[in-house]
Amino acid sequence: MKKSLEKPNIINVEVVACSQLFTIEAVDLTFSNGVRRIYERMKPCDHEAVMIVPILGYNLILIQEYAVGLDSYQLTFPKGRIDFGENAFEAADRELKEEVGFGAARIEVLGKLTMAPSYFSHRMTIVVAEGLYERKLQGDEPEPLIIYRWPLDNLLELLNKPDFREARNVSALFMVREWLVSQGRLNY
Amino acid sequence: MKKSLEKPNIINVEVVACSQLFTIEAVDLTFSNGVRRIYERMKPCDHEAVMIVPILGYNLILIQEYAVGLDSYQLTFPKGRIDFGENAFEAADRELKEEVGFGAARIEVLGKLTMAPSYFSHRMTIVVAEGLYERKLQGDEPEPLIIYRWPLDNLLELLNKPDFREARNVSALFMVREWLVSQGRLNY
């Protein structure tokens, strides 16, 4: 059962398909036991992303936005790409202003998440934002996002909503709950 | 702030790139306020997936497998596609036999997760598997997967491991913890 974790040897990486947004690579590699495979993956990207869990009074703030992958509106915490020259805190503050219309006086990192690493290099930093004050920045949203408040004392009930099932959002909800409990601000 | 959730009108869907594994569509649509956009997404797929959280005695079982998206070994609960003609329970039992070498006498659904629905239609059912017995099925793994046990009484410490950060795995860990607590088998 035991073996050392000797990484496969990558022999060749080739772009096999490309659109405006996606670049797909075929990676030709040999495992340490000699087995050769070609795997497809999304070309690794330097840009990381950030998701913000905003707390305003005794509520979390979420947005409802159209998601074309499922062709439906979904509940999500605000999120976005960390632009060149930004750190996660600056990106979080900017995205919050663009998507929700709030700046944040206090931002703290809850953790980092990846997503289906057999195909993607996606990395997202999850932060909690407090000390909110009204400040709107113009984003690139095609329509005004609908702001949604969810009470802290009923946190996990959010999991019963069929439009709140996205894995990074679900993780973030549990992470902020642990954080609030650890501070004595919430009981299980 | 309030507006009705009138879905955008999809005018055209066109395949713009295609590889062995991925088909990318450009979706031309008009939002209810008249704004027109073209969004790219992965072509929606009928196949759903399943992730299995196996419990054996006082341990969770995970596997370490190579993930080419991050070019590194990652800790993950066993998972896989639900094949044609299978339901989530049958797929879970098969994947567990292929990846871990166990069948399961009891499988229960913990929840459903999506993943980045702005781009993907991915849907994954999370199940917990108990009553495990040794039974190996041949899978398509290029090398034997390394089996990893993690004690139930130390559940959330798993989040401190840098190779356990995948959002569906993190969600599944929290979900099985809630399930165990709700049955009186674990305390927070």
Contacts between the chains, C-beta under 8 A, distances in Angstrom:
chain1	res1	chain2	res2	distance
A	1	B	144	7.6
A	1	B	146	7.2
A	1	B	147	6.0
A	2	B	146	7.4
A	3	B	143	7.9
A	3	B	144	7.0
A	3	B	146	6.6
A	5	B	64	6.7
A	5	B	73	4.9
A	5	B	146	7.3
A	7	B	66	6.9
A	7	B	71	7.2
A	7	B	72	7.2
A	7	B	73	7.1
A	8	B	66	5.9
A	10	B	71	7.2
A	16	B	19	4.7
A	16	B	20	7.5
A	17	B	17	4.3
A	17	B	18	5.9
A	17	B	19	4.1
A	17	B	22	6.7
A	17	B	24	7.2
A	18	B	17	5.9
A	19	B	16	4.7
A	19	B	17	4.0
A	19	B	24	4.7
A	19	B	26	7.3
A	19	B	40	5.7
A	20	B	16	7.5
A	20	B	26	7.6
A	20	B	40	6.0
A	21	B	24	7.7
A	21	B	40	4.3
A	22	B	17	6.7
A	22	B	22	7.3
A	22	B	24	5.3
A	22	B	40	6.6
A	22	B	42	8.0
A	24	B	17	7.2
A	24	B	19	4.6
A	24	B	21	7.6
A	24	B	22	5.3
A	26	B	19	7.3
A	26	B	20	7.6
A	27	B	68	5.3
A	29	B	68	7.2
A	31	B	66	7.4
A	31	B	142	4.9
A	31	B	143	4.8
A	32	B	143	7.1
A	33	B	142	7.7
A	33	B	143	5.1
A	35	B	142	4.3
A	35	B	143	6.3
A	37	B	142	5.3
A	39	B	68	4.5
A	40	B	19	5.7
A	40	B	20	6.0
A	40	B	21	4.3
A	40	B	22	6.5
A	41	B	68	5.0
A	41	B	69	4.8
A	42	B	22	8.0
A	42	B	69	6.7
A	44	B	69	7.3
A	44	B	70	7.9
A	44	B	71	7.8
A	64	B	5	6.7
A	65	B	118	7.9
A	66	B	7	6.9
A	66	B	8	5.9
A	66	B	31	7.4
A	67	B	117	3.8
A	67	B	118	4.7
A	68	B	27	5.3
A	68	B	29	7.2
A	68	B	39	4.4
A	68	B	41	5.0
A	68	B	118	6.4
A	68	B	119	7.8
A	69	B	41	4.8
A	69	B	42	6.7
A	69	B	44	7.2
A	69	B	116	6.9
A	69	B	117	4.5
A	69	B	118	5.7
A	69	B	119	4.9
A	69	B	120	4.6
A	69	B	121	5.2
A	69	B	122	7.8
A	70	B	44	7.8
A	70	B	114	6.7
A	70	B	117	4.2
A	70	B	121	5.6
A	71	B	7	7.2
A	71	B	10	7.3
A	71	B	44	7.8
A	72	B	7	7.3
A	72	B	117	7.6
A	73	B	5	4.9
A	73	B	7	7.2
A	74	B	114	7.8
A	74	B	117	5.4
A	111	B	159	6.9
A	111	B	165	7.6
A	112	B	165	5.7
A	113	B	165	5.5
A	113	B	166	7.2
A	113	B	167	4.5
A	113	B	170	6.3
A	114	B	70	6.7
A	114	B	74	7.9
A	114	B	165	4.9
A	114	B	166	5.0
A	114	B	167	7.0
A	115	B	115	6.1
A	115	B	116	6.5
A	115	B	166	6.7
A	115	B	167	5.3
A	115	B	168	7.9
A	116	B	69	6.9
A	116	B	115	6.4
A	116	B	122	7.8
A	116	B	166	7.0
A	116	B	168	7.6
A	117	B	67	3.8
A	117	B	69	4.5
A	117	B	70	4.2
A	117	B	72	7.6
A	117	B	74	5.4
A	117	B	166	6.1
A	118	B	65	7.9
A	118	B	67	4.7
A	118	B	68	6.4
A	118	B	69	5.7
A	119	B	68	7.8
A	119	B	69	4.9
A	120	B	69	4.6
A	121	B	69	5.2
A	121	B	70	5.6
A	122	B	69	7.8
A	122	B	116	7.8
A	124	B	167	7.7
A	142	B	31	5.0
A	142	B	33	7.7
A	142	B	35	4.3
A	142	B	37	5.3
A	143	B	31	4.8
A	143	B	32	7.1
A	143	B	33	5.1
A	143	B	35	6.3
A	144	B	1	7.9
A	144	B	3	7.0
A	146	B	1	7.2
A	146	B	2	7.4
A	146	B	3	6.6
A	146	B	5	7.3
A	147	B	1	6.0
A	156	B	178	7.2
A	159	B	111	6.9
A	165	B	111	7.6
A	165	B	112	5.8
A	165	B	113	5.5
A	165	B	114	4.8
A	166	B	113	7.2
A	166	B	114	5.0
A	166	B	115	6.7
A	166	B	116	7.0
A	166	B	117	6.1
A	167	B	113	4.5
A	167	B	114	7.0
A	167	B	115	5.3
A	167	B	124	7.7
A	167	B	167	3.8
A	167	B	168	4.3
A	167	B	170	7.7
A	167	B	171	5.0
A	168	B	115	7.9
A	168	B	116	7.6
A	168	B	167	4.4
A	170	B	113	6.3
A	170	B	167	7.7
A	170	B	171	4.2
A	170	B	174	7.6
A	170	B	175	8.0
A	171	B	167	5.0
A	171	B	170	4.2
A	171	B	171	5.0
A	171	B	174	7.2
A	174	B	170	7.6
A	174	B	171	7.2
A	174	B	174	3.9
A	175	B	170	8.0
A	178	B	156	7.3
A	181	B	188	7.9
A	188	B	181	7.8
A	188	B	188	4.8
